[in-house]
Amino acid sequence: MYTVKRAIILAAGKGERLRPVTLETPKPLVKIKEKPIIETIIEKLIENEITEIYITVGYKKKKFKYLEKKYNNITLLENPYYSSTNNISSLYIARNFIKDSIIIEGDLIINNKNILRKNFEKSGYNAILSNNITSEWGLKVENNTILDYDKLGGKFNYQLVGISRWNEKDAEKLKEHLVIEFEKNKKSDIYWDEIALDLFKKEYNLGILKINSKDVKEIDTLKELVEIDKSYEKYLL
């Protein structure tokens, strides 16, 4: 059994699909019923006694500064590449902190603190058993081992959630592979997850931590935002 010692929250993106809400507010700071999305993550991490937290920022980075004062042990990591790259650049910036970490997308609303628990058996992702066809990333899983993935979801039996844990051994490999792909091979247009799930998948043995669909919510569109918080309905009109 391994133990998470630190968290990395990826929050550098522009959140363009939520415009105009995100024209002045980074997506992780969009409030859902008066609470910024990223604070639902931070508070659930703290409840799980994960208090060493790194947040990668880029778009409207200064608006995240208050978090350092509001919470203890928050460190902001500036991603200077955010506007011209995919999220591989954010984890590249945070590569020195991947050891024994939990990595979380900064736009997830966490409804159940247990999905961020610190103990884990093997490196891998939180995942939701999917009985329906989904457009989210899909995982083919057997005996708690991820065998394959598909960005279009659909045919695979689990839906990938943007929460993953990495033990020391796998973290060192991931750090090395980030340097190879982003720094040396100049691959700036890929998701960092593709490194372990695709480009170097033979070097990893990843598993899943099963969760329920109600445990977490990712908001991708204005319509989904309004479904959760009616105060944003004016933007649809």
N, C-alpha and C positions, 0 to 999 in steps of 0.2 A: 504494500500500500504506500502511495506517495502522498505528499502534503503540499498544497499550494502555499507559497510564501509571499507572493506579490501578484498584483493585477496590472494588466495593460489594457487601457481603454482606447480604442481607435476612434478619434473624433475630429479628423482634419478635413473631411470632405465638405463640399458645397451644398449638398442636399437639394440639387436643382429640381428634382421632381416634386418638391413641396413648395416651390415658388408660387405666389409671392410671399408666403409666410417666412421663407428663409432668405429673403433679400437682405434683411438686416439682422437676422438671428440665425446662428449656426443650428443645424438640425438637432444635435444633441441637447441644445439649450431651449428648444421649443417646449413650452409648458403644456402639460396635460393636466387639466383640472388644478392649475396653479403650481404644479411642480415640474421643473425641467426634467426632461427624459433622463439625462445623464445622472441626475441625483437619485433616481430610483435604483440605478446601478450601484452608485457609491454607497448608498445606505444599506443595500442588501449585502454588499461586500463586507462592510463593517460589522453587520450582524453575524456574519460568518467568520469574524475575527481575521479578515484579510484587510489589513490597514495600510500596507505599503502599496500605493497606487500611482501608476504612471499614465498620463493622458497625452496622446499625440494630438497636437492642434495645428491648424493652418489657416483655414478660412475664418475671418473675424476672430483671430486668436486672442486678442485682448479681452474679449468678452468672457473668456474662461478664467481670467485672473482671480475673480472673487472666490473661486473654489479653493484656492490655496489658503485663503484666510478663514473660510467657513469650516474646512475640514483639516485635520492633522495629516501629515505625511502624504500630501498630494504634490506630485511633481509634474509640471507641464513640459513636454518635449516638443519643440517646434519642428514641424515638417516643412522645409522650404520648397519641396517638390510637389506639394499637394495639388496645385492648379494644373499641372501638366502630366500627372501620372495617376495610375490606379492605386489601390491601397497597399500594394507591395512596398511603396515608399514609406508608409507610416510604420510598418513593422520593421523595416530596415533601420529606421531612426531609433526604434526601441529595441534593437537586436541584443543589446548587452543586458537586458532585463528579462529575457524569455525563460531563463532557468527557473524551474519550479513555479511557473506562472499560470495564471488563467488569463486568456486573451478574449476580449469582449468587444463586439461592435458597439459604438457609442450611441446608436439609435434604437436600442432595444428597451422596451418597457418591461421591467422585471416584476412579475406579480407574485412569484413564489421564491422566497429566499433560498430554499433548498437546492434549486438548480445551480446555485453558485457555491455549493458546499466545497470545502477545501480538500477533502480526502478523495483520492481517485486511484484506480487500479492500473490504468495504463493511459498513455497519452492518447488524446482523441477529442471528439466533438460531442456536445450535447446534440441529441437528435430526437425527432418526433416520429413515431410510427405513423405512416401515411397510408390510409385506406383509399384515398381518393387521388385522382390525377392532380398533380401540382406543377406549377411553373417554377417553384423554388428548386434549389440544388438538391438532387437526390443522391442517396447513398445505398449501395448494395452491401448488406451486412449479413455475415454468417458467423455464428459462434463468437459474437462480440468482436469481430474483426471486419474492418472496412475493406472490401475487396475491389470496389470500383465506385465511380461517381459520375454524375451527369449534370451539367449546368442547367439542363432543361427539365430536370426532375422526372416526373411522369412514371417511367417504367420501374424505378427502384423503390424499395420498401421503406426507406426512412428519409425524412426531410432534414437536411443539415440546418442547424441553428448556429448563429455567429458567436458561439461560446466554445472555447477549447482549452484544454489543459496540457501542459508539457513538462515531463520530468527532465532531469538534468541531462541524460544521455540524448534524448530526442531534441532538446532545446539547443544543444551544441551543434547537432547536425543541421537544425533549421537555421541557426545563425550563419553557419558556413554556407549553406545553400542560398540564403538571402544575399550574401556578398557576391556569390558566383553569378546569380541571375540579375540582380539589380546593378551591382557595381561593375562587374566584368562583362557580362553579356548585354548590359543596357536594356533589359526587359522592364520597361516602365508601364506597360499597358496591361499587365496581368494582375489577378488577385493573388495575394500572398498564399492563400490556401492551395493554390494550384501547385505549389512547390512540393508539398508532402502528399497531396492527393493524386498528382499526375507526373510532374517532371522528375521527381526522385522517389516515387512511391515504393519502389522495391527496397529502399533503405529504411522504410518505416513500417511499423506494425501498429496501426491505429485502431482504437476501439470507439465505443460510443457510451454515453451516459443518457439513458432514456428519460425523456420528460414528456409532459402532456402539452397539448396545444394551448391550453389556457394559462400555462405557467409564464409565457413570454409572448410579447407582441412586437412585431416590427412594422412600422408605418412607412409605406413606400409612396403613397399617393395622398392627395388632398381629400379624396373621398374617404379613405381609411381613417384619416385624421378626424374628419367630421363625425364618423361613426363612433369615435371614442369621446370626442369633446365637441359638443354642438356649438361652442363659442366661435369656432372657425367656419361656420356655415356661410358667413358673409363672403368668404373668398371663393366659394363655388358660384355665387351669384355674380 
